């Protein structure tokens, strides 16, 4: 048997996901993963379809990247009744997705691909697509096309694992996940997924504007300038981060803690606890600010201990924050991968990670890795870095080097090799 390679000439990709490129469709890291993965595949020349629950007021179908990337915004007729985002009206959207997407993929993508002697490669994300994948596999089998397809299903998180028919899913698809930590977690369920990590987009490696970084830092007259970005979820250990800031304040240090949280209800508890611990929390509400407007708003709020950024933070500003802060707290208790931590490293920032799925982080080499939920561990490490600036400089250098190993181009090359292997396991005909 000779080696058969996946190429743009013999393969068409379909990505199935609830989240996707639209702001409406992004609630966490999955939306960014789908956006960057689809763009990376298209850049390598692959025809790539993304079927996701999109903005109801954008085109149902949109073609990008020299017609190689095709966005299919699903369930728009339902989303019009649920303006707050992808997961509002979740069950209605899920029913619609399961009932209609398999037939659409069969008729509009699989059959045309087979006519062109191309293989269908399906990459499905998270529990929402599990039933859809199983139905799609059955349809392809019924119409004699299952051997013309390779199907992957990916676990980014353990959320709603209880809603998945694992025996059936593992029979019809190759299971994948984002880290060895998640692989070992799923071992205990009798599953053995293939590891395909998340990636970092090339723009995160672009050098930051040092002049803008300096102006950003000049706004604050603090001993520690910190940042945290993420969903308001107990696993993200927001209370630990707030308690660390409160402890620094009690010790006499001036701290400015910038946070970009999600809208989850748990945020109310976090802010309540912060204020109860004596922290002054200020809500910064802006709309597409220029850099000058952003600096002016930060200047007005700099006396606050905690500054909540209640607006969409552009990538340019995010890179400035990642690089310009003394530390970014990505201190999760259970993190399947930790995309924020890797993006901070790509920008040359100092990140404090947890120690579960953040396999790219090496303690005191390219990151600070926290072993406990004790806020004093954060505090002590901040004081350590303040007393040993050379260590922080080394961490910043090594962080960029480590992150480059996870550039999306390299991750996709890894993915393609795994698809070639899965094609053999699924007895899929790769053609000539």
Secondary structure, DSSP 4 states (H G I P E B T S, - for coil): -------TTTEEEEEE-S--SSGGG-SSHHHHHHHHHHHHHHHTT-EEEEEEE--TTS-SEEEETTTTEEEEEESHHHHTT-TT-TTTTHHHHHHHHHHHHHHHIIIIIIHHHHHTT-EEEEEEETGGGHHHHHHHHHHHHHTT-GGGEEEEEEESS-TTGGGS-HHHHHHHSEEEESSHHHHHHHHTTT--PEE----B-GGGGSPP-HHHHHHHHHT---SEEEEEEE-S-GGG-HHHHHHHHHHHHHTT--EEEEEEE---THHHHHHHHHHHTT--EEEE--SS--HHHHHHHHHHTTT-SEEEE-S---HHHHHHHHHHSSEEEE--SS-SS-HHHHHHHHTT--EEE-SSS-TT--BTTTBEE--SS-HHHHHHHHHHHHH-HHHHHHHHHHHHHHHHTTBHHHHHHHHHHHHHHHHHHTT-----
